[in-house]
């Protein structure tokens, strides 16, 4: 008797998801079996699938049985072997098989060789095997040939799955089947209203961390559990589709009480799931898209569902309804991003400058260079609209190079007319290519500008921990003479270790810390403590977002060194900044 391996349930789930068991004969599998038997000059070749209690043959040559008990199956041993192979030169002399019915009775098997059929997920679902009634031994070349034939069987299975439009993990109809079904529905019932519900059980970072830590098995187990839970919860009300790696979809009638249904459904789906002995609380979200059964609406349906899921993260519920204005605004941003290379050539980008003043006294210490985009048709584009989108693309490197060269060139033009520093904002992705230090060094050299007149601002976040190369580049920049500021300190996740691990020269408190500062005694104590700590570490203490005289007075009293904000000066285009600066000289 073969003992089931620890992952037997997952292996069986992978086997059953393929829907091969008890399927109709297929010519491509039969012909491959015939080719294998001929190639090895044996009377019998089998494509065997090992179920929980039986061995079933998808194709067979020279063998009468369509299936047999798993306890009599040679292939049950093959799929558990370390290298996925099993070769029995003479079964009569092997204690495991000498009493096997296939050995002691017809067909009187003496020789067996099998190579496991392994899915992309690593599950051995059966084997390709050859049998003979005479003892024999395969040569190394013959063993490799058997492995090659087994790989060919898996290619046929993969092709079959693709053509059958089934997801191999969950066994549910896939995206192609969903699109075909909805298109057919639009033909049969044109103009009717429906609701798409897209379910996203796991955010992308969590998914990636789970796979990196534990491999694909726990992730696939998790998906199968969620798929089963979703199907059981919906019952006959809707057909569930597995429309991409981790998302599921189903349709509802337009007049159903979907808020009540979704609240209850998501409560069930968000219950803990055991995935390979790892308990996971699935952060399931869902998006709802009302749509008309028409070719135009159907074509863009799943994308709108993903927009609705993204919008769900912003609301009090775990689901959200698709809203066209937000979608159009989002699409507009990425349409604009496509125009950035042309905009750079056309001169649509410019730098604005916001002064940073000393406390006390108000002397100009530096100016922050801020990127601005004036579109020829749309006018000024808000930085919050295009900068986050740029940072997600490779265009960030092109834009940063433009900012660095433009800013340093401007410092060179000012010469001794402007004596302050110029501060540049850097994105985490600016450190990816490793050429940042050389870019600043060479640009300063070409323009005859001392690197000491530059400051770079970085946000303190977990990206620094994930990118040791960035920390090394910061040390190189500091050695070059460039000053380094931590920006937005105190917003969200703040790691105080950065205050002594990084070669920083100043710390900018985030503007959120200044909200309600004059009327919040506890916040005042926090600000005082932070400014004291930063000062004792030898860094300049900077606050941004100053909008009231009360906040400015408090910061001066608390020992802040430099301040920046609308109360003092707004960001200004180059001519306005030069006029402002000249008036203060």
PEQUIZI-V923764 format. One line per field, one symbol per residue. burial: # if it has 24 or more other C-alpha atoms within 12 Angstrom, else .. A space follows every 50 residues. Layout:
# PEQUIZI-V923764
burial = ???
This chain:
# PEQUIZI-V923764
burial = .#.....#.############.......#########..#.######### ##.##########..###############...#########....#..# .##....############...###########....#....#.###.## ####.###..#...###############.###..#.......####### ###...#..#.....################..#....############ ##.....#...#..######..#.##...#.############...##.. ############.....######...#..#..#..##..#...#....## #########....###########......#....##.###...###### ############.....###############...##.###.##....## ###########..#.....##.##.###.###########.......##. .##########.##..#.........##.###.#....#########... ##.###.########..#######..##..#....
